[in-house]
Amino acid sequence: MQITTWRISIKLIFEHNRYTFLSFYGDQTRDISKESVKKILWCRDSENWFASHKCDDCGDVKRVAFSCKCRFCNSCGTPQSDLRISRLIEWRPAHLHYFHLAFTIPEELRCFFKTHRRALVLLREVAVQAITYFYMKKYGAKPWVLAVIHTFWAKLNWNPHIHLIITAWWFKEDGVYKYIDFIPYLWVLASWKYYLLKRIK
């Protein structure tokens, strides 16, 4: 028995299905999404965008195709993500710990953020506000927070949510750092709900 294996990329999916998709949903597709697909299809394609290098001795010309640098591209998005993660790991001292919290919204509110894309920034602002309120209330200090907004869930369905990387310590006035052992998630979640509904109103 012969087993055939092949690699399926995002680029290949778009090449085979984009016209069918546009015929059904073209009027609902944003221009920025169409532009991203165009970049992916042109990624590392020397027929569309490239740099030429010519040897002065032999006259040989070589084309080097440009990459798209799009985060949805298989060959470009993953290395960029890995690079960002490695930089964060290098920045964080090994002996200092952190918390990872995730906040999402109920299904009834997702349509609001899908219609008002600019309002997605509220998720970041409110999440940082909620965790900062807890730190200030409990410890009288502000945490260092890295906030990342995700608009899709694992099944690629529209589900805006936010991830927070929060320092589990802060520096006191004398330069000595103090650890936090526990964050009451339900307490912070209640603050998140209150601030988010207040801002949306």
Backbone as a printed PyTorch tensor [residue, N CA C, xyz], in Angstrom:
tensor([[[  0.8450,  -1.1940,   0.0000],
         [  0.0000,   0.0000,   0.0000],
         [  0.8750,   1.2370,   0.0000]],

        [[  0.5600,   2.1690,  -0.8740],
         [  1.3250,   3.4010,  -0.9710],
         [  0.6030,   4.5240,  -0.2240]],

        [[  1.3400,   5.2130,   0.6250],
         [  0.7830,   6.3240,   1.3960],
         [  1.3020,   7.6310,   0.8240]],

        [[  0.3990,   8.5020,   0.4710],
         [  0.7690,   9.8000,  -0.0910],
         [  0.5440,  10.8750,   0.9550]],

        [[  1.5580,  11.6640,   1.1810],
         [  1.4380,  12.7800,   2.1320],
         [  1.6820,  14.0880,   1.3880]],

        [[  1.0480,  15.1400,   1.8610],
         [  1.2410,  16.4470,   1.2680],
         [  1.0350,  17.5110,   2.3320]],

        [[  1.5610,  18.6650,   2.0730],
         [  1.4380,  19.7850,   2.9940],
         [  0.3810,  20.7480,   2.4720]],

        [[ -0.5250,  21.1190,   3.3370],
         [ -1.5520,  22.0910,   2.9820],
         [ -1.2230,  23.4000,   3.6870]],

        [[ -1.0690,  24.4470,   2.9260],
         [ -0.7460,  25.7570,   3.4850],
         [ -1.9380,  26.6930,   3.3280]],

        [[ -1.8940,  27.7710,   4.0650],
         [ -2.9180,  28.8030,   3.9340],
         [ -2.9410,  29.3400,   2.5100]],

        [[ -1.7590,  29.5000,   1.9320],
         [ -1.6420,  30.0050,   0.5600],
         [ -2.3510,  29.0800,  -0.4230]],

        [[ -2.1630,  27.7830,  -0.2570],
         [ -2.7900,  26.8090,  -1.1520],
         [ -4.3100,  26.8310,  -1.0060]],

        [[ -4.8040,  26.9770,   0.2150],
         [ -6.2500,  27.0540,   0.4450],
         [ -6.8400,  28.2630,  -0.2630]],

        [[ -6.1570,  29.4070,  -0.1560],
         [ -6.6500,  30.6190,  -0.8200],
         [ -6.5960,  30.5000,  -2.3380]],

        [[ -5.5400,  29.8720,  -2.8520],
         [ -5.4180,  29.7170,  -4.3080],
         [ -6.5760,  28.9070,  -4.8850]],

        [[ -7.0190,  27.9000,  -4.1550],
         [ -8.0440,  26.9900,  -4.6740],
         [ -9.4690,  27.4550,  -4.3910]],

        [[ -9.6460,  28.3060,  -3.3870],
         [-11.0100,  28.5960,  -2.9410],
         [-11.3900,  30.0800,  -2.8870]],

        [[-10.4750,  30.9800,  -3.1710],
         [-10.7900,  32.4020,  -2.9390],
         [-11.9110,  32.9080,  -3.8490]],

        [[-11.9510,  32.5020,  -5.1010],
         [-12.9880,  33.0090,  -6.0000],
         [-14.3700,  32.4770,  -5.6100]],

        [[-14.4120,  31.2300,  -5.1780],
         [-15.6840,  30.6760,  -4.7130],
         [-16.1580,  31.4070,  -3.4700]],

        [[-15.2210,  31.6670,  -2.5680],
         [-15.5650,  32.3850,  -1.3370],
         [-16.0580,  33.8010,  -1.6460]],

        [[-15.3580,  34.5000,  -2.5310],
         [-15.7450,  35.8750,  -2.8650],
         [-17.0950,  35.9370,  -3.5670]],

        [[-17.4280,  34.8840,  -4.3300],
         [-18.7250,  34.8720,  -5.0120],
         [-19.8780,  34.7960,  -4.0160]],

        [[-19.6210,  34.1960,  -2.8550],
         [-20.6520,  34.0910,  -1.8220],
         [-20.5900,  35.2460,  -0.8190]],

        [[-19.3830,  35.6240,  -0.4230],
         [-19.2320,  36.5660,   0.6880],
         [-18.3970,  37.8010,   0.3300]],

        [[-18.2240,  38.0590,  -0.9530],
         [-17.3830,  39.1760,  -1.3640],
         [-17.8390,  40.5220,  -0.8310]],

        [[-19.1640,  40.7380,  -0.7910],
         [-19.6740,  42.0210,  -0.3200],
         [-19.5570,  42.1660,   1.1980]],

        [[-19.3090,  41.0660,   1.9130],
         [-19.1620,  41.1070,   3.3680],
         [-17.6990,  41.0770,   3.8060]],

        [[-16.7950,  40.9600,   2.8410],
         [-15.3710,  40.8520,   3.1520],
         [-14.7410,  42.2360,   3.1840]],

        [[-14.0000,  42.5200,   4.2430],
         [-13.3510,  43.8180,   4.3840],
         [-12.1730,  43.9490,   3.4260]],

        [[-11.8750,  45.1920,   3.0510],
         [-10.7670,  45.4420,   2.1260],
         [ -9.4340,  44.9790,   2.7040]],

        [[ -9.2750,  45.1510,   4.0190],
         [ -8.0000,  44.7560,   4.6400],
         [ -7.8100,  43.2420,   4.5730]],

        [[ -8.9170,  42.4880,   4.6200],
         [ -8.8280,  41.0290,   4.4990],
         [ -8.4270,  40.6350,   3.0790]],

        [[ -8.9970,  41.3250,   2.0980],
         [ -8.6320,  41.0430,   0.7030],
         [ -7.1640,  41.3730,   0.4530]],

        [[ -6.6930,  42.4550,   1.0620],
         [ -5.2920,  42.8540,   0.8960],
         [ -4.3570,  41.8280,   1.5340]],

        [[ -4.7500,  41.2770,   2.6850],
         [ -3.9330,  40.2590,   3.3510],
         [ -3.8340,  39.0000,   2.5040]],

        [[ -4.9550,  38.5930,   1.9010],
         [ -4.9450,  37.4190,   1.0240],
         [ -4.0410,  37.6600,  -0.1820]],

        [[ -4.0960,  38.8520,  -0.7230],
         [ -3.2440,  39.1930,  -1.8730],
         [ -1.7650,  39.0840,  -1.5020]],

        [[ -1.4110,  39.5580,  -0.3140],
         [ -0.0160,  39.4800,   0.1380],
         [  0.4310,  38.0260,   0.2790]],

        [[ -0.4460,  37.2010,   0.8570],
         [ -0.1020,  35.7900,   1.0560],
         [  0.1110,  35.0920,  -0.2860]],

        [[ -0.7320,  35.3830,  -1.2620],
         [ -0.6090,  34.7530,  -2.5810],
         [  0.6610,  35.2020,  -3.2970]],

        [[  1.1370,  36.4050,  -2.9940],
         [  2.3520,  36.9200,  -3.6210],
         [  3.6090,  36.5730,  -2.8280]],

        [[  3.4440,  35.9620,  -1.6720],
         [  4.5830,  35.7010,  -0.7890],
         [  5.6220,  34.8060,  -1.4670]],

        [[  6.8570,  35.2770,  -1.5110],
         [  7.9880,  34.5460,  -2.0900],
         [  7.7410,  34.1280,  -3.5480]],

        [[  6.9640,  34.9320,  -4.2500],
         [  6.6880,  34.6810,  -5.6690],
         [  7.4840,  35.6920,  -6.4820]],

        [[  8.5110,  35.2190,  -7.1450],
         [  9.4170,  36.1140,  -7.8810],
         [  8.7780,  36.7290,  -9.1170]],

        [[  7.5700,  36.2910,  -9.4730],
         [  6.8860,  36.8700, -10.6230],
         [  6.1760,  38.1720, -10.2380]],

        [[  5.9420,  38.3950,  -8.9660],
         [  5.1620,  39.5590,  -8.5330],
         [  6.0110,  40.6310,  -7.8720]],

        [[  6.7890,  40.2620,  -6.8610],
         [  7.6740,  41.2590,  -6.2420],
         [  8.9860,  40.5930,  -5.8620]],

        [[ 10.0670,  41.2950,  -6.1910],
         [ 11.3820,  40.6920,  -6.0120],
         [ 12.4520,  41.7790,  -6.0780]],

        [[ 13.6420,  41.4040,  -5.6770],
         [ 14.8260,  42.2490,  -5.8380],
         [ 15.7830,  41.5260,  -6.7810]],

        [[ 16.4430,  42.2860,  -7.6450],
         [ 17.3800,  41.6960,  -8.6050],
         [ 18.8180,  42.0220,  -8.2020]],

        [[ 19.6690,  41.0080,  -8.3100],
         [ 21.0900,  41.1750,  -8.0080],
         [ 21.8810,  40.7180,  -9.2330]],

        [[ 22.7770,  41.5660,  -9.6800],
         [ 23.5680,  41.2470, -10.8720],
         [ 25.0430,  41.1650, -10.5120]],

        [[ 25.6790,  40.1180, -10.9660],
         [ 27.1090,  39.9340, -10.7410],
         [ 27.8940,  40.7960, -11.7300]],

        [[ 28.7960,  41.6060, -11.2160],
         [ 29.5830,  42.4890, -12.0870],
         [ 30.5770,  41.7180, -12.9450]],

        [[ 30.9690,  40.5440, -12.4910],
         [ 31.9790,  39.7830, -13.2270],
         [ 31.3770,  38.9870, -14.3780]],

        [[ 30.3400,  38.1940, -14.0580],
         [ 29.7850,  37.3110, -15.0960],
         [ 28.4820,  37.8370, -15.7020]],

        [[ 27.8800,  38.8540, -15.0870],
         [ 26.6360,  39.4040, -15.6130],
         [ 25.3980,  38.6040, -15.2630]],

        [[ 25.5500,  37.5840, -14.4420],
         [ 24.4180,  36.7460, -14.0430],
         [ 23.4740,  37.5410, -13.1360]],

        [[ 22.1750,  37.4390, -13.4050],
         [ 21.1560,  38.1520, -12.6290],
         [ 20.3520,  37.1400, -11.8210]],

        [[ 20.1970,  37.4190, -10.5710],
         [ 19.4420,  36.5300,  -9.6970],
         [ 18.2880,  37.2930,  -9.0520]],

        [[ 17.1370,  36.6800,  -9.0630],
         [ 15.9560,  37.2630,  -8.4120],
         [ 15.7770,  36.6850,  -7.0090]],

        [[ 15.4680,  37.5580,  -6.0700],
         [ 15.1470,  37.1300,  -4.7050],
         [ 13.7430,  37.6340,  -4.3880]],

        [[ 12.8180,  36.7100,  -4.2250],
         [ 11.4200,  37.0880,  -3.9860],
         [ 11.2450,  37.6120,  -2.5690]],

        [[ 10.3590,  38.5900,  -2.4160],
         [ 10.0480,  39.1550,  -1.1040],
         [  9.0380,  38.2820,  -0.3690]],

        [[  9.1270,  38.2880,   0.9280],
         [  8.1090,  37.6280,   1.7490],
         [  7.0410,  38.6540,   2.1020]],

        [[  5.8680,  38.1840,   2.4910],
         [  4.7330,  39.0890,   2.7150],
         [  4.7170,  39.6930,   4.1210]],

        [[  5.3880,  39.0450,   5.0690],
         [  5.4220,  39.5040,   6.4780],
         [  4.0250,  39.5310,   7.1000]],

        [[  3.0970,  38.7730,   6.5400],
         [  1.7270,  38.7500,   7.0580],
         [  1.6220,  37.7030,   8.1600]],

        [[  0.9490,  38.0270,   9.2400],
         [  0.8850,  37.0970,  10.3750],
         [  0.0260,  35.8740,  10.0790]],

        [[ -0.8190,  35.9080,   9.0250],
         [ -1.6480,  34.7540,   8.6790],
         [ -0.9240,  33.7900,   7.7410]],

        [[  0.2320,  34.1850,   7.2730],
         [  0.9980,  33.3600,   6.3320],
         [  1.7610,  32.2780,   7.0990]],

        [[  1.7600,  31.0540,   6.5720],
         [  2.4670,  29.9530,   7.2350],
         [  3.9570,  30.2350,   7.3820]],

        [[  4.5780,  30.6960,   6.3200],
         [  6.0320,  30.8450,   6.3290],
         [  6.4940,  32.1430,   6.9840]],

        [[  5.6250,  33.1320,   7.1000],
         [  6.0210,  34.4250,   7.6720],
         [  5.4930,  34.6380,   9.0880]],

        [[  4.2660,  34.1990,   9.3420],
         [  3.6410,  34.4790,  10.6290],
         [  4.2810,  33.7490,  11.7910]],

        [[  4.5970,  32.4710,  11.6150],
         [  5.1720,  31.6770,  12.7010],
         [  6.5420,  32.1800,  13.1320]],

        [[  7.4710,  32.4640,  12.2040],
         [  8.7740,  32.9940,  12.6470],
         [  8.6560,  34.3190,  13.3910]],

        [[  7.7300,  35.1760,  12.9600],
         [  7.5540,  36.4550,  13.6490],
         [  7.0440,  36.2420,  15.0700]],

        [[  6.1100,  35.3020,  15.2410],
         [  5.5960,  34.9990,  16.5800],
         [  6.6970,  34.4300,  17.4660]],

        [[  7.4880,  33.5090,  16.9020],
         [  8.5930,  32.9210,  17.6660],
         [  9.6060,  33.9790,  18.0740]],

        [[  9.8490,  34.9440,  17.1840],
         [ 10.8050,  36.0110,  17.4830],
         [ 10.3130,  36.8890,  18.6250]],

        [[  9.0120,  37.2280,  18.6050],
         [  8.4510,  38.0480,  19.6800],
         [  8.5160,  37.3230,  21.0180]],

        [[  8.2040,  36.0250,  21.0050],
         [  8.2380,  35.2480,  22.2450],
         [  9.6590,  35.1570,  22.7870]],

        [[ 10.6340,  34.9120,  21.9130],
         [ 12.0220,  34.8100,  22.3730],
         [ 12.5190,  36.1270,  22.9520]],

        [[ 12.0890,  37.2470,  22.3740],
         [ 12.4850,  38.5440,  22.9130],
         [ 11.8840,  38.7750,  24.2970]],

        [[ 10.6180,  38.3550,  24.4670],
         [  9.9820,  38.4980,  25.7770],
         [ 10.6770,  37.6340,  26.8210]],

        [[ 11.0530,  36.4190,  26.4250],
         [ 11.7250,  35.5250,  27.3610],
         [ 13.0910,  36.0920,  27.7550]],

        [[ 13.7980,  36.6780,  26.7870],
         [ 15.0870,  37.2800,  27.0940],
         [ 14.9320,  38.4850,  28.0150]],

        [[ 13.8380,  39.2330,  27.8310],
         [ 13.6150,  40.4270,  28.6600],
         [ 13.2940,  40.0560,  30.0940]],

        [[ 12.5550,  38.9650,  30.2930],
         [ 12.1230,  38.5970,  31.6420],
         [ 13.2370,  37.8790,  32.3830]],

        [[ 13.6510,  38.4000,  33.5440],
         [ 14.6360,  37.6700,  34.3560],
         [ 14.0990,  36.3000,  34.7330]],

        [[ 14.9670,  35.2950,  34.7090],
         [ 14.5430,  33.9100,  34.8910],
         [ 13.9310,  33.6580,  36.2640]],

        [[ 14.3470,  34.3990,  37.2780],
         [ 13.8820,  34.1280,  38.6330],
         [ 12.6180,  34.9080,  38.9870]],

        [[ 12.1050,  35.7010,  38.0510],
         [ 10.8980,  36.4840,  38.3170],
         [  9.7150,  35.8500,  37.5940]],

        [[  8.6480,  35.6140,  38.3220],
         [  7.5020,  34.8820,  37.7890],
         [  6.4110,  35.8250,  37.3030]],

        [[  5.4010,  35.2330,  36.6630],
         [  4.3110,  36.0240,  36.1130],
         [  3.0210,  35.2140,  36.1460]],

        [[  1.8950,  35.9120,  35.9370],
         [  0.5830,  35.2880,  35.8200],
         [  0.1010,  35.4150,  34.3830]],

        [[ -0.7040,  34.4380,  33.9530],
         [ -1.3550,  34.4980,  32.6450],
         [ -2.8650,  34.4240,  32.8620]],

        [[ -3.5660,  35.5090,  32.5180],
         [ -5.0230,  35.5440,  32.6400],
         [ -5.6380,  35.7290,  31.2620]],

        [[ -6.8180,  35.1600,  31.0550],
         [ -7.5490,  35.3270,  29.7970],
         [ -8.9720,  35.7700,  30.1070]],

        [[ -9.4490,  36.7690,  29.3740],
         [-10.8080,  37.2710,  29.5270],
         [-11.5240,  37.1650,  28.1910]],

        [[-12.7500,  36.7040,  28.2200],
         [-13.5620,  36.6560,  27.0130],
         [-14.8890,  37.3650,  27.2860]],

        [[-15.7470,  37.3960,  26.2900],
         [-17.0220,  38.0920,  26.4220],
         [-18.1480,  37.1480,  26.0420]],

        [[-19.3620,  37.3800,  26.5410],
         [-20.4860,  36.4980,  26.2000],
         [-20.8640,  36.6340,  24.7300]],

        [[-21.5220,  35.6210,  24.2270],
         [-21.8830,  35.5790,  22.8060],
         [-22.7600,  36.7540,  22.4000]],

        [[-23.5640,  37.2550,  23.3430],
         [-24.4690,  38.3730,  23.0300],
         [-23.7140,  39.6590,  22.6960]],

        [[-22.4740,  39.7850,  23.1620],
         [-21.7000,  41.0100,  22.9140],
         [-20.7610,  40.8900,  21.7150]],

        [[-20.5720,  39.6880,  21.2040],
         [-19.5930,  39.5060,  20.1380],
         [-19.9910,  40.2280,  18.8620]],

        [[-21.2880,  40.2770,  18.5770],
         [-21.7450,  40.9550,  17.3570],
         [-21.4410,  42.4550,  17.4210]],

        [[-21.4800,  43.0260,  18.6260],
         [-21.1590,  44.4500,  18.7840],
         [-19.7250,  44.7310,  18.3440]],

        [[-18.7930,  43.8980,  18.7860],
         [-17.3850,  44.1120,  18.4450],
         [-17.0890,  43.7360,  16.9970]],

        [[-17.9160,  42.8740,  16.4200],
         [-17.7220,  42.5410,  15.0020],
         [-18.1680,  43.7020,  14.1260]],

        [[-19.2090,  44.4120,  14.5560],
         [-19.6960,  45.5800,  13.8110],
         [-18.8170,  46.8050,  14.0630]],

        [[-18.3620,  46.9600,  15.2920],
         [-17.5450,  48.1140,  15.6820],
         [-16.1230,  47.6360,  15.9850]],

        [[-15.3380,  47.4060,  14.9420],
         [-13.9930,  46.8470,  15.1170],
         [-13.0950,  47.7590,  15.9400]],

        [[-13.2830,  49.0650,  15.8110],
         [-12.4280,  49.9900,  16.5640],
         [-12.6530,  49.8770,  18.0670]],

        [[-13.7920,  49.3150,  18.4560],
         [-14.0820,  49.1680,  19.8850],
         [-13.3030,  48.0160,  20.5070]],

        [[-12.6130,  47.2080,  19.7000],
         [-11.8290,  46.1010,  20.2510],
         [-10.7660,  46.5840,  21.2290]],

        [[-10.3100,  47.8180,  21.0410],
         [ -9.3030,  48.3600,  21.9510],
         [ -9.8330,  48.4570,  23.3770]],

        [[-11.1650,  48.4940,  23.5140],
         [-11.7590,  48.5420,  24.8530],
         [-11.4000,  47.2960,  25.6660]],

        [[-11.3030,  46.1450,  24.9910],
         [-10.9800,  44.9140,  25.6940],
         [ -9.6310,  45.0340,  26.3990]],

        [[ -8.6600,  45.5790,  25.6880],
         [ -7.3330,  45.7540,  26.2890],
         [ -7.3700,  46.7700,  27.4190]],

        [[ -7.9920,  47.9120,  27.1650],
         [ -8.0160,  48.9710,  28.1630],
         [ -8.7240,  48.5280,  29.4400]],

        [[ -9.8470,  47.8250,  29.2820],
         [-10.6280,  47.4080,  30.4450],
         [ -9.9120,  46.2940,  31.2180]],

        [[ -9.2840,  45.3570,  30.5000],
         [ -8.5640,  44.2800,  31.1730],
         [ -7.4090,  44.8320,  32.0040]],

        [[ -6.6590,  45.7510,  31.4300],
         [ -5.5530,  46.3780,  32.1650],
         [ -6.0960,  47.1810,  33.3470]],

        [[ -7.2210,  47.8670,  33.1430],
         [ -7.8310,  48.6410,  34.2210],
         [ -8.2620,  47.7510,  35.3800]],

        [[ -8.8360,  46.5830,  35.0640],
         [ -9.3160,  45.6720,  36.1090],
         [ -8.1670,  45.1110,  36.9330]],

        [[ -7.1050,  44.6580,  36.2720],
         [ -5.9910,  44.0710,  37.0120],
         [ -5.2150,  45.1480,  37.7590]],

        [[ -5.1160,  46.3410,  37.1920],
         [ -4.4280,  47.4330,  37.8770],
         [ -5.1930,  47.8600,  39.1190]],

        [[ -6.5210,  47.8620,  39.0220],
         [ -7.3470,  48.2100,  40.1810],
         [ -7.0930,  47.2480,  41.3300]],

        [[ -6.9800,  45.9470,  41.0050],
         [ -6.7140,  44.9620,  42.0610],
         [ -5.3490,  45.2020,  42.7020]],

        [[ -4.3210,  45.4070,  41.8850],
         [ -2.9730,  45.6150,  42.4230],
         [ -2.9220,  46.8670,  43.3010]],

        [[ -3.5440,  47.9410,  42.8320],
         [ -3.5150,  49.1860,  43.6020],
         [ -4.3020,  49.0440,  44.9020]],

        [[ -5.4350,  48.3400,  44.8310],
         [ -6.2770,  48.1640,  46.0120],
         [ -5.5900,  47.2760,  47.0580]],

        [[ -4.9340,  46.2200,  46.5900],
         [ -4.3510,  45.2260,  47.4970],
         [ -2.9310,  45.5860,  47.9260]],

        [[ -2.1210,  46.0880,  46.9580],
         [ -0.7000,  46.2660,  47.2430],
         [ -0.2120,  47.6970,  47.0910]],

        [[ -1.0580,  48.5750,  46.5480],
         [ -0.6340,  49.9590,  46.3510],
         [  0.4520,  50.1150,  45.3060]],

        [[  0.4650,  49.2340,  44.3170],
         [  1.4830,  49.2750,  43.2630],
         [  0.8630,  48.8760,  41.9370]],

        [[  1.4490,  49.3520,  40.8500],
         [  0.9700,  49.0140,  39.5160],
         [  1.7910,  47.8610,  38.9430]],

        [[  1.1290,  46.8990,  38.2970],
         [  1.8750,  45.7850,  37.6810],
         [  2.3640,  46.1620,  36.2910]],

        [[  3.2790,  45.3660,  35.7750],
         [  3.6480,  45.4580,  34.3660],
         [  2.7740,  44.4610,  33.6250]],

        [[  2.1050,  44.9250,  32.5780],
         [  1.1160,  44.0910,  31.8920],
         [  1.4110,  44.0620,  30.3900]],

        [[  1.3750,  42.8600,  29.8180],
         [  1.4200,  42.6700,  28.3660],
         [  0.0560,  42.1520,  27.9480]],

        [[ -0.6540,  42.8930,  27.1070],
         [ -2.0140,  42.5370,  26.7000],
         [ -2.0400,  42.2090,  25.2010]],

        [[ -2.6450,  41.0740,  24.8640],
         [ -2.7430,  40.6330,  23.4690],
         [ -4.1970,  40.3110,  23.1590]],

        [[ -4.7420,  40.9480,  22.1320],
         [ -6.1300,  40.7080,  21.7300],
         [ -6.1760,  39.6300,  20.6530]],

        [[ -7.0230,  38.6360,  20.8590],
         [ -7.2960,  37.6130,  19.8490],
         [ -8.7590,  37.7610,  19.4240]],

        [[ -9.0070,  37.7440,  18.1350],
         [-10.3760,  37.9070,  17.6420],
         [-11.0390,  36.5870,  17.2670]],

        [[-10.2500,  35.5050,  17.1870],
         [-10.8100,  34.2060,  16.8100],
         [-10.4440,  33.1550,  17.8440]],

        [[-11.3250,  32.1790,  17.9840],
         [-11.1200,  31.0770,  18.9160],
         [-10.4370,  29.9350,  18.1840]],

        [[-10.2300,  28.8280,  18.8630],
         [ -9.5110,  27.6980,  18.2740],
         [-10.1930,  27.1660,  17.0190]],

        [[-11.5200,  27.2320,  16.9560],
         [-12.2640,  26.7300,  15.7980],
         [-12.3920,  27.7830,  14.6970]],

        [[-11.6460,  28.8950,  14.8390],
         [-11.6670,  30.0040,  13.8820],
         [-13.0240,  30.6880,  13.8190]],

        [[-13.7920,  30.5860,  14.8850],
         [-15.0470,  31.3280,  14.9560],
         [-14.7920,  32.6670,  15.6490]],

        [[-15.6110,  33.6460,  15.3390],
         [-15.4350,  34.9930,  15.8750],
         [-15.6990,  34.9850,  17.3800]],

        [[-14.6610,  35.2240,  18.1340],
         [-14.7800,  35.2300,  19.5940],
         [-13.6880,  36.1210,  20.1740]],

        [[-13.9140,  37.4290,  20.2390],
         [-12.8800,  38.3420,  20.7620],
         [-12.5650,  38.0320,  22.2230]],

        [[-11.2940,  37.9200,  22.5230],
         [-10.8560,  37.7140,  23.8980],
         [ -9.4540,  38.2850,  24.0470]],

        [[ -9.0040,  38.3700,  25.2650],
         [ -7.7180,  39.0120,  25.5120],
         [ -6.9070,  38.1860,  26.4910]],

        [[ -5.6130,  38.1270,  26.2360],
         [ -4.6730,  37.4400,  27.1230],
         [ -3.8070,  38.4910,  27.8190]],

        [[ -3.5960,  38.2970,  29.1070],
         [ -2.7530,  39.2000,  29.8900],
         [ -1.5850,  38.4200,  30.4880]],

        [[ -0.3900,  38.9350,  30.3060],
         [  0.7840,  38.4510,  31.0220],
         [  1.1050,  39.5230,  32.0640]],

        [[  1.0420,  39.1410,  33.3460],
         [  1.1330,  40.1140,  34.4300],
         [  2.2880,  39.7320,  35.3460]],

        [[  3.0780,  40.6950,  35.7180],
         [  4.1680,  40.4270,  36.6400],
         [  3.6230,  39.9800,  37.9880]],

        [[  4.2480,  38.9780,  38.5580],
         [  3.8450,  38.4720,  39.8750],
         [  4.6800,  39.1280,  40.9770]],

        [[  5.1490,  40.3300,  40.7160],
         [  5.9930,  41.0320,  41.6590],
         [  5.9640,  42.5230,  41.3380]],

        [[  6.4630,  43.3160,  42.2230],
         [  6.6740,  44.7430,  41.9700],
         [  7.8430,  45.1970,  42.8080]],

        [[  8.4620,  46.2820,  42.3900],
         [  9.6010,  46.8230,  43.1190],
         [  9.1360,  47.8240,  44.1570]],

        [[  9.6560,  47.7040,  45.3490],
         [  9.3610,  48.6550,  46.4090],
         [ 10.3140,  49.8410,  46.2880]],

        [[ 10.1350,  50.8320,  47.1160],
         [ 10.9290,  52.0570,  47.0240],
         [ 12.4170,  51.7990,  47.2330]],

        [[ 12.7610,  50.8170,  48.0360],
         [ 14.1710,  50.5220,  48.2920],
         [ 14.7920,  49.6280,  47.2160]],

        [[ 14.0140,  49.3320,  46.1440],
         [ 14.5370,  48.5420,  45.0430],
         [ 14.3740,  47.0490,  45.2120]],

        [[ 13.8690,  46.6130,  46.3540],
         [ 13.6460,  45.1860,  46.6010],
         [ 12.2850,  44.7990,  46.0140]],

        [[ 12.2310,  43.6630,  45.3150],
         [ 10.9660,  43.2320,  44.7370],
         [ 10.2140,  42.3200,  45.6940]],

        [[  8.8880,  42.3620,  45.6060],
         [  8.0200,  41.5760,  46.4760],
         [  7.1090,  40.7180,  45.6100]],

        [[  6.9500,  39.4450,  45.9920],
         [  6.1540,  38.5170,  45.2020],
         [  4.6780,  38.5490,  45.5730]],

        [[  3.8380,  38.2130,  44.5790],
         [  2.4100,  37.9990,  44.7900],
         [  2.1350,  36.5220,  44.5250]],

        [[  1.5620,  35.8400,  45.4740],
         [  1.3460,  34.3980,  45.3490],
         [  0.0400,  34.0410,  44.6490]],

        [[ -0.9450,  34.9430,  44.7080],
         [ -2.2790,  34.5520,  44.2520],
         [ -3.0450,  35.7770,  43.7660]],

        [[ -3.7680,  35.6100,  42.6620],
         [ -4.6850,  36.6430,  42.1620],
         [ -6.0940,  36.0690,  42.2200]],

        [[ -7.0020,  36.7030,  42.9580],
         [ -8.3950,  36.2000,  43.0230],
         [ -9.0980,  36.4360,  41.6970]],

        [[ -9.0920,  35.4060,  40.8380],
         [ -9.5760,  35.5630,  39.4640],
         [-11.0310,  36.0200,  39.4150]],

        [[-11.8910,  35.4350,  40.2670],
         [-13.3020,  35.8120,  40.2400],
         [-13.4950,  37.2740,  40.6330]],

        [[-12.6750,  37.7630,  41.5300],
         [-12.7370,  39.1650,  41.9460],
         [-12.3580,  40.0800,  40.7840]],

        [[-11.2610,  39.7160,  40.0970],
         [-10.8150,  40.5100,  38.9440],
         [-11.8160,  40.3880,  37.8000]],

        [[-12.4080,  39.2020,  37.6290],
         [-13.4040,  38.9920,  36.5750],
         [-14.6310,  39.8840,  36.7880]],

        [[-15.0460,  40.0440,  38.0420],
         [-16.1800,  40.9220,  38.3320],
         [-15.8520,  42.3640,  37.9590]],

        [[-14.6270,  42.7980,  38.2240],
         [-14.1990,  44.1540,  37.8360],
         [-14.1810,  44.2960,  36.3220]],

        [[-13.7060,  43.2450,  35.6400],
         [-13.6710,  43.2370,  34.1740],
         [-15.0740,  43.4190,  33.6060]],

        [[-16.0530,  42.6890,  34.1090],
         [-17.4310,  42.7910,  33.6280],
         [-17.9900,  44.1940,  33.8680]],

        [[-17.7490,  44.7200,  35.0580],
         [-18.2830,  46.0350,  35.4160],
         [-17.7110,  47.1300,  34.5120]],

        [[-16.3880,  47.1600,  34.3820],
         [-15.7510,  48.2030,  33.5690],
         [-16.1130,  48.0740,  32.0890]],

        [[-16.2000,  46.8350,  31.5730],
         [-16.4840,  46.6360,  30.1610],
         [-17.8940,  47.1040,  29.8110]],

        [[-18.8860,  46.6980,  30.6070],
         [-20.2770,  47.1210,  30.3420],
         [-20.4170,  48.6300,  30.4820]],

        [[-19.6990,  49.1940,  31.4280],
         [-19.7500,  50.6460,  31.6310],
         [-19.1940,  51.3810,  30.4170]],

        [[-18.0600,  50.8890,  29.8760],
         [-17.4590,  51.5390,  28.6980],
         [-18.3110,  51.3530,  27.4490]],

        [[-18.9080,  50.1690,  27.2930],
         [-19.7480,  49.9260,  26.1120],
         [-20.9770,  50.8380,  26.1360]],

        [[-21.5700,  51.0250,  27.3040],
         [-22.7290,  51.9210,  27.4120],
         [-22.3660,  53.3340,  27.0370]]])
